[in-house]
Amino acid sequence: MSDKKVPNPKTYKFDTLSLHAGYQPHKNAGSRQVPIYQTTSYLFDDVDHAAALFNLERGGHIYSRISNPTVGVLEERVASLEGGTAALATSSGMSAIFLTVMTLCEAGDHLVVSSQLYGGTVNLFRLTLPKFGIKCTFVKPRDTEGFKKAIQKNTKGIFGELVGNPGNEIMNMPEIAKIAHDAGIPLMVDATYQTPYLCKPFEHGADIVVHSLTKWMAGHGSSMAGILVEGGKFDWMQNDKFPTMTKPYEGYHGLSFAEEFGPTAFTMKARAEGMRDFGPCLSPQNAWNVLQGIETLSVRMKKHCSNAEEMVKYLMGHESVAWVSHPSVPDHPDHELAKKLLPNGRGSMIAFGIKGGKDAGVAFINNVKLASHLANVGDTRTLVIHPASGTHSQMDEATLKFAGLSHDMIRLSVGIEDIDDIKNDFEIGFRAARKPRLVSNQ
Amino acid sequence: MKFEVNGNEVFASTGGRPFDKKKPLIIFVHGSGLTHMTWVLQTRYFAFHGYSVLALDMPGHGLSGGKSLKSIEEMADWVNDVIDAVGYKEASLVGHSQGCLVTVECTARYQQKIKTLSLMGGAGAIPMNPELLNLAENNDPKAVDLMMDWAHGPAGHFGGHPVPGLYHINTGGMLAKSRTIKETLGVDFRACDNYKNGFVAAKKIKIPTLSILATDDKMCPVKEGKKLADLIEGSKVDIIDNCGHMMLLEEADRVLKVLKKFITTNYPPLNS
């Protein structure tokens, strides 16, 4: 090792990891593609081997609710792309969030949560978690100081979407991470909208990242999947706030996850306890489907972002559009922050207000032909929805207002079709929106 | 568990089982800048199979107090002090990389106490690249990134961790960055570079010794490992193919299988 000039590390880069991380063909009959291990369970060599697996004495698979080789490749691949130490895939993005919270919290605990979240996530934090004795305080994503003020003695973490759904407000992640760490608690970030191609939250202070893999990571809109990823830097032993991480755990012969597994302790606990007891496992088929999408992640994200920037220009110059919200717009309040946190592109989610309010919005949605009207984002195809009557329709007026939603808002997830075709389709929608009654009577 | 050695608090993983002085003791010594966590896929097995295990955090590393020790000789004496501190008269030693230098020196010095010696990715000397040493001593994270690059074989670079969901290059890097790099990795690299007694110490060793080497180990190549093993009377060598220097994670099961056979044969567990 001596007397040679030190080169730069030759660990694989993002595009290579997207295709290869987590998989060694020579250990899988030389199969170039990741095999789909469509099995519930795995043979033990003998009784000693079985006991060793159950006792976490060695790595391996027992039962596909806990782990599966195909799902394991996906987990390692996403951990590698995020720069994390470990990951645990789940049946959906919502189950990843739920498992994260249940791994971190107990009854009597409290979380500080960004108010601008996907409607389902809002309901989880506002209505469902209190049933488990976990309470939350909501803070507007731009109110950085508000996050600090909301922290209580029993607060166990801060949670938010880096770019809020659907209003595109951006959390100041480095500053909010500092607030969390000063209080001795972790920052958990839903980075679904960004994917690791656009932002690596661990580099900006996040401790746990969750994704709905259903969206841009997969891209094809065929499969539900979620994941939680651990950054590995958070010191669970720095205070006495996390006894289930640091004290002997009855469920595994007195194991202390933090002592034994250190930078992967959270994921180990989420799997050993959360996946064992709640069971929101990802199917191997869906894991494989998501892996196919991840292989082209950077290629797709570049096209998503360039199409989105074209659409922003188009919408901003359109007579039927009242306002446009996208971090690439220079007068977007978080434009500068976006340049720092999202250096590879500002994402493909656009919110815009249509002139004519709710009726115009409904007419627009009902008349576009290429754009799909559905409750998903991050598909390779262009998607549109009217949040106030769709994704966020279970919210009352006050909650809608607090979440920054208006009745004229259209949420647009820009796909990777030819940009002229998307614009032409929108012209059809806008024409209908200008004459809602006429179109609706046709 | 935590205990005191020479006035400083020491942390050692007991492999998830209570420390039981009735059982024979195995001590695991980690490599440069790392911690007890590198051993998790070996220690838990022995702890559940009739041994008391201590996977040490060396002084100034991981969860242990004090400052990093500056020479391999000091570390060797300190491992001997650990055996005394926990009330044992004998132990088996397992070392990885720098931990091999430490355990070889410790065995040569305290031969009557050491029952078996297992070396993984070991060599008689580990001279450091001056620029890498300089990076580590100047607290540059590039030193860790380079170490993780060189420490994993071509297969290991793709991942494929035996524990589902863990990505070992990032995990290893995080362990090495968990304390101040210059105070852990920097001090350790300097200690390795300064150590010149490995081959002399090896010749003194007369106890059962096993060297586990890996075909793709760039940090302590097979050739260097064999050179050391050849000097130890009756030493056994096992070579793991398609694997790099981080064999204890990259090929944890194969390493455990070899280690298990060697230790249980030469230093049987309680109730064997």
Contacts between the chains, C-beta under 8 A, distances in Angstrom:
chain1	res1	chain2	res2	distance
A	1	B	126	7.4
A	1	B	127	6.6
A	1	B	128	6.4
A	1	B	129	5.2
A	1	B	132	7.4
A	1	B	150	7.6
A	1	B	218	7.6
A	1	B	219	6.2
A	2	B	127	4.2
A	2	B	128	6.4
A	2	B	129	5.4
A	2	B	130	7.2
A	3	B	129	7.0
A	3	B	130	7.5
A	4	B	129	6.0
A	5	B	131	6.6
A	6	B	129	6.0
A	6	B	131	3.9
A	6	B	132	5.4
A	6	B	135	6.9
A	6	B	146	6.5
A	7	B	146	8.0
A	8	B	142	7.7
A	9	B	142	7.2
A	9	B	145	4.2
A	9	B	146	5.2
A	9	B	148	7.2
A	9	B	149	4.1
A	10	B	149	5.5
A	11	B	145	7.0
A	11	B	148	6.8
A	11	B	149	5.0
A	11	B	157	6.4
A	11	B	169	6.1
A	12	B	157	6.0
A	12	B	158	7.7
A	20	B	158	5.3
A	21	B	158	6.4
A	21	B	159	5.1
A	21	B	167	7.3
A	22	B	158	7.1
A	22	B	159	4.3
A	22	B	160	6.5
A	22	B	167	7.3
A	23	B	158	6.2
A	23	B	159	7.1
A	23	B	160	6.5
A	24	B	155	5.4
A	24	B	158	5.4
A	24	B	159	7.7
A	24	B	160	4.3
A	26	B	155	7.2
A	26	B	242	6.9
A	27	B	160	6.5
A	51	B	48	7.3
A	52	B	45	6.1
A	52	B	48	7.3
A	55	B	16	7.3
A	55	B	44	6.6
A	55	B	48	5.5
A	56	B	16	7.2
A	56	B	44	6.2
A	57	B	41	7.8
A	57	B	44	4.0
A	57	B	45	4.4
A	57	B	47	7.9
A	57	B	48	5.5
A	58	B	41	5.8
A	58	B	44	7.5
A	58	B	45	6.3
A	58	B	162	6.9
A	58	B	252	6.7
A	58	B	253	6.2
A	58	B	256	6.5
A	59	B	41	6.2
A	59	B	161	6.8
A	59	B	162	3.0
A	59	B	163	3.8
A	59	B	164	6.9
A	59	B	166	8.0
A	59	B	252	6.3
A	59	B	253	7.4
A	60	B	162	6.7
A	60	B	253	7.8
A	61	B	164	6.7
A	67	B	164	3.8
A	67	B	165	7.1
A	68	B	164	7.7
A	69	B	164	7.7
A	71	B	164	7.4
A	72	B	164	3.9
A	72	B	165	6.2
A	75	B	164	6.5
A	75	B	165	3.9
A	76	B	159	4.4
A	76	B	160	7.3
A	76	B	161	6.4
A	76	B	165	6.6
A	76	B	166	7.2
A	76	B	167	5.0
A	77	B	159	7.7
A	79	B	165	6.9
A	79	B	166	7.5
A	79	B	167	4.1
A	79	B	170	6.7
A	80	B	159	6.3
A	80	B	167	4.9
A	80	B	169	7.6
A	80	B	170	6.9
A	83	B	170	6.3
A	84	B	167	6.9
A	84	B	170	6.2
A	85	B	166	6.8
A	85	B	167	6.4
A	85	B	170	5.0
A	85	B	171	4.4
A	85	B	174	5.4
A	86	B	165	5.0
A	86	B	166	4.6
A	86	B	167	6.5
A	86	B	171	6.9
A	87	B	165	5.2
A	87	B	167	7.6
A	88	B	165	5.5
A	89	B	165	7.7
A	232	B	170	6.9
A	232	B	171	6.6
A	232	B	174	3.9
A	233	B	174	6.7
A	237	B	63	7.3
A	252	B	16	7.3
A	253	B	16	6.1
A	253	B	17	7.0
A	254	B	16	7.2
A	254	B	18	7.5
A	255	B	16	5.0
A	259	B	11	7.8
A	259	B	13	6.4
A	259	B	63	7.3
A	260	B	13	6.2
A	260	B	16	6.1
A	260	B	37	7.5
A	260	B	40	6.2
A	260	B	44	7.9
A	261	B	37	6.8
A	261	B	40	6.7
A	262	B	35	6.9
A	262	B	37	4.6
A	262	B	62	7.8
A	262	B	174	7.9
A	262	B	175	6.7
A	262	B	178	7.3
A	263	B	37	7.5
A	263	B	171	5.6
A	263	B	174	4.1
A	263	B	175	6.4
A	263	B	178	7.3
A	264	B	163	7.8
A	264	B	166	5.4
A	264	B	171	5.8
A	267	B	165	5.7
A	267	B	166	7.4
A	268	B	163	7.9
A	271	B	164	7.4
A	271	B	165	6.7
